[in-house]
Structures are given as C-alpha cells and as structure tokens.
Amino acid sequence: MEFISNENQLETLLRLENKKLIREKLRELNPKHILIIRLFYWSGKSYKEIARIINSTPNSVGATLTKIRKELREIFRDIQA
C-alpha cells in the first residue's frame, strides 16, 4: 500500500478541479470555434482547407484562430489565478 501525503492529495484534487473548470469553460466556446480548433489542431487542416469546409476565407479562419487563442489564454489565466 502506497502512502499518499496530504500535500499529494491536495495537488490531485486541485488538478482534477482545474480539469473540470477547463472542460466547463471549453463548453462555453462558440461551436464554430470548437470546429475550427479541431480541424486545425487535431486534423492538421490548413486555413484554406478549413475555409472551404466552413464556407469562409483563409484570412477569416486565421483571424478567428487568433481570437480563439486569446479566449483560451484568458480561460487558462483565470483558472491558474
């Protein structure tokens, strides 16, 4: 049986709470933004490919990704505070 200190238990609880907060915050994102994130980061699509899929322009996709990244930085900053 492994001994787990109170400090380790607290760290584990904080990590789980942060994961929960992150999931909740990500659910608040615009569904179109979630699609763009998935296409760009998980599927490796280019701005041009994403633009074709969502009926937009590559410049608009780039601007939207910039906006999404800013939103995500704010979410993570709030969670870390």
N, C-alpha and C positions, 0 to 999 in steps of 0.2 A: 504494500500500500504506500503510495507516494504522499509525502507531506506537502500540503499546499499552504503557503503562508497567507495571512490576511491581506498582505500587500498584493500578492498574486491574484487572490480572489477579487480584490478591488479593481485591479487592472483588467481582468477578464470581464467583469461587469461593465466597466467603462467602455471597453472595446465593443461589447455587444450592444450597449446603448447607442454608441456612435453609429454602428451599422444600421440600427433601427432608424435613427434620425436621418441618415443618408438615404435609405430607401424611401422614407416618407417625403423627404424633400424632392427626390427624383420623380416621385409620382405627381408632384405639383408642376413639373415642366410641361410645356406645350407638347401634345402628342407628335406634332410635325417635327419638333426639335428632337424628340427621342428617336424618331425615324432617321433623321439626318445623322445623329450621333452613331446609331447602329450601322448605317450604310458606310459612313466614313471610317470609323474606328474598328468595327468588328468585321465588316465585309471588305474593307480596303478600297472602296469606290472612290473615284476622282470627283472633283467638283462638277465636271462636265457630265459624268455618269449620273450623279445624284440629281443634277438639274433636269436631266432627261426624265428620270423616274418621277420627280415631284412636280414636273411641268414648271420649271423656273429657269433662271440663268445661273451660270457658274459664279458670276460676281455676287449674286444674291445668296447663293449657297455659302460662299466664303464669308460674307458679312454676317449671315445667320450663325455660322460656326463661331465667329468671333464673339457674337452676343451670347451664345450658349456657354462658351468658355468663361466669360465674365460672370455669368449667373452661377456656374459651378464653383468658381473661385469664391464667390460670396457665400455660397452654401457651406463650403468646407471651412471657410474662415469663421462663420457663425458657429459651426459645430465644434471647432477647436477652441473657441473662446471660453 
